[in-house]
Amino acid sequence: MKGLLYGLLTLSVVVVGCQRDNATPISSDLLYRKWGMTEVRYKNGQTVSVSPTNEWTIVTFQLNGTILYGDDGKYDPCCSPARFKRKGNTLDLADVDSIPFPERTPNGICAQVSCITPESVWRIDELTTNKLVIDQVYAITVYQPYP
């Protein structure tokens, strides 16, 4: 009887300890986390350092294919892409109709902005535990894990 009781107690501890929050999928892929932009290297040769604490420079790539901006993930950067499909080192930004659009806090500036058609792909040039480099049409953006 004691053996059965200890067995049930052990089993319940293991079951409770192994439960995960299904709202946040876990991935070993380094892309799927929060990143802070540190540098923009424009294709014309100009390089600009940026603070990775500005709302528009904080980017989270999620497993479901959404891109969140800002520390709380609800910042609306107006013209920046919100969805992607990962294809190796390419982030397809065009073929994303099946991915839900993330919730964003309205940004009053966006009403005054005329966005050009965004590029259709971003290419990951480097992805390590400490650095993400993405080649976009007009610039290369460099990120570090945030915070």
Secondary structure, DSSP 8 states (H G I E B T S, - for coil): -HHHHHHHHHHHHHHHHH---TTS---S-TTSSEEEEEEEEETTS-EEE--TTSGGGEEEE-TTSBEEESTTS----SSS--B-EEETTEEESSS-TTS--------GGGGG-------SEEEEEEE-SS-EEEE-SSEEEEEEE--
